[in-house]
Structure formats: structure tokens, C-alpha cells
Amino acid sequence: MARMLRRAALALPLAATLPVYALGVEPLRLTTPRYAVPWSGPRLRVALLADLHAGAPCMTAARVQGIVEATNALRPDLTLLLGDYGQTSRRVAWAGTYQPAEIAPLLGRLTAPLGVFAVAGNHDWWDDRAAMRRRGGRPEWLRALAAAGIAPLQNEVAALPGFWLGGLDSQWAWSHRSGADDLPGLLARVPEGAPLLLAAHEPDIFAGGSPRVALQVSGHTHGGQVRLAGWSPRVPSAHGNRYAHGHIVEDGRHLVVSAGLGLSELPVRLGAPPEVPVVTLG
């Protein structure tokens, strides 16, 4: 009994500390995990910014500016923005609700020799009622990013030196798992055999993806936001923890999923700190 009481006494401070850490410490961290992916294209370093959710707890405009500066300091050859830029959830919009025109100019300070490109996330569609009604065009966030000098890609491709970059539209644009994505149409624009890097907000399309895609980079999952021993109790994916986070290789194809930067639904992070992954290709 005495031993059990001693163990309980030791566990109590940890139990009291974890909520404080998950609410106010880990969401303010910024990590830069590194991944190496082989491919036939040129050697390059790609920085990934996913799920900013500006306006969520710990995601003020000043925080966004700091993330931009930290990303530029990594000196990537190419920077990709992977969707979900704003925060409209009333449950976690504690830092205020920012308009795209307030945050996009901050992201416009991102610099990379091969450019800065952006795709839409599900929230970028859901938060734009006019875009949802017309089921097309550019959501407001992509228009604001374009005005700030960032190139949006919606089922479109860009020819870059020695390789092609594709940007897939959101797979959840209209509802959960019903989207505006058109991978066959995107692939039709890329020469057969050319190295192709695909940016897609949600990772799920990787399950039935094409061998023509050398690497897919995604966000959306937040790494589960709570991740312990490589497992998350809730992942917004039809495949659960299979594509929750990190570097996944299946049938010789590569996927890198970022844990993202902001918060959604629950205002906590535990075992899934905010990150700007850097992928070295080649």
C-alpha cells in the first residue's frame, strides 16, 4: 500500500503538468523535421507549411510572422503552402478571426528561388460561402495569397527546372471526403516519365494514387494533435493512423504528411508539435 501511495504521489504532478503543457507550451513550439526522398529529378530542399489556422490559440499575426521568418531561415529551394489558412471554429478561435487580406501579406514574405506555391484546404472552401455555392473558382484565401505573390494551384501544374509541381484541390471541398480534386486531369498535363511532386491538402488520395507521382506532400491531419507512441485517437482520414504523420512509403511511392502549425477542434497539442518539415529530394 505504501508503495502504491508513493507512486500515486509521483504521478500527480505529471498529471497536473500535462494539460498545461498541451494547452500552452507545445502549441508554441516550432520543430523542423527533416526527410530525405529519392527521385529522378534535381536535388532540392522543400519547406512545407500546413494548417496555419490563423486565429486559433497561439496563432496570432505575430506568430505567423515568426513562422515565415523561421521558414526563410531554412533557405529552401521551394516552399509549399498546404491549405487551411484561417480559423473560423468558435471553439478555438481565441486569438481572433483574421481576414485573408490580413494574413496573406505576411505569408507573401516567404522566399524561395523556385517559388512559393499554395493549394486549398477543406476549410478554405467551407469558410467561403460564395465559393461553396458556385462550386468553383478560387476560394477567398487563394485569391488573397495570389495577390500577395504566392502562386495558387488547383488541379494545376507548374513546370519548374528539371521537374513538375502539381497542386491538387481539396478532397473534402464539398463535404467530408467529397471534393474538388481531379488527379487524372492533373496528370494529363504532365509529360510521361517526368519527375512529379504533388501537393495535396488531404493525404488520402495517396492510397489509390499514381506511380507517376514521385512524392506527395500533405497536411490536414495535424498529426492527430494528440499523438502518443506513434498513435493518435482521432485522425481526420479514412485511413486512420496510416497517414497521420511523417514519411510513409508504399509500393515504392513516397508520402510526407506534416503535423501542421495551428489548432482545430481541440485547443491542444501533445506529442504532435507544430512543424515546418524540410524534405530533401534527390
Rosetta blueprint (number, residue, H / E / L):
1 M L
2 A H
3 R H
4 M H
5 L H
6 R H
7 R H
8 A H
9 A H
10 L H
11 A H
12 L H
13 P H
14 L H
15 A H
16 A H
17 T H
18 L H
19 P H
20 V H
21 Y H
22 A H
23 L H
24 G H
25 V L
26 E H
27 P H
28 L H
29 R L
30 L L
31 T E
32 T L
33 P L
34 R E
35 Y E
36 A E
37 V E
38 P L
39 W L
40 S L
41 G L
42 P L
43 R L
44 L E
45 R E
46 V E
47 A E
48 L E
49 L E
50 A L
51 D L
52 L L
53 H L
54 A E
55 G L
56 A L
57 P L
58 C L
59 M L
60 T L
61 A H
62 A H
63 R H
64 V H
65 Q H
66 G H
67 I H
68 V H
69 E H
70 A H
71 T H
72 N H
73 A H
74 L L
75 R L
76 P L
77 D L
78 L E
79 T E
80 L E
81 L E
82 L L
83 G L
84 D L
85 Y L
86 G E
87 Q L
88 T L
89 S L
90 R L
91 R L
92 V L
93 A L
94 W L
95 A L
96 G L
97 T L
98 Y L
99 Q L
100 P H
101 A H
102 E H
103 I H
104 A H
105 P H
106 L H
107 L H
108 G L
109 R L
110 L L
111 T L
112 A L
113 P L
114 L L
115 G L
116 V E
117 F E
118 A E
119 V L
120 A L
121 G L
122 N H
123 H H
124 D H
125 W H
126 W H
127 D L
128 D L
129 R H
130 A H
131 A H
132 M H
133 R H
134 R H
135 R L
136 G L
137 G L
138 R L
139 P L
140 E H
141 W H
142 L H
143 R H
144 A H
145 L H
146 A H
147 A H
148 A L
149 G L
150 I L
151 A E
152 P E
153 L L
154 Q L
155 N L
156 E E
157 V E
158 A E
159 A E
160 L E
161 P L
162 G L
163 F E
164 W E
165 L E
166 G E
167 G E
168 L E
169 D L
170 S L
171 Q L
172 W L
173 A L
174 W L
175 S E
176 H L
177 R L
178 S E
179 G L
180 A L
181 D L
182 D L
183 L H
184 P H
185 G H
186 L H
187 L H
188 A L
189 R L
190 V L
191 P L
192 E L
193 G L
194 A L
195 P L
196 L E
197 L E
198 L E
199 A E
200 A E
201 H L
202 E L
203 P L
204 D H
205 I H
206 F H
207 A H
208 G H
209 G L
210 S L
211 P L
212 R L
213 V L
214 A L
215 L E
216 Q E
217 V E
218 S E
219 G L
220 H L
221 T L
222 H H
223 G H
224 G H
225 Q L
226 V E
227 R L
228 L E
229 A L
230 G L
231 W E
232 S L
233 P L
234 R L
235 V L
236 P L
237 S L
238 A L
239 H L
240 G H
241 N H
242 R H
243 Y H
244 A L
245 H L
246 G E
247 H E
248 I E
249 V E
250 E E
251 D L
252 G L
253 R E
254 H E
255 L E
256 V E
257 V E
258 S L
259 A L
260 G L
261 L L
262 G L
263 L L
264 S L
265 E L
266 L L
267 P L
268 V L
269 R L
270 L E
271 G L
272 A L
273 P L
274 P L
275 E E
276 V L
277 P L
278 V E
279 V E
280 T E
281 L E
282 G L
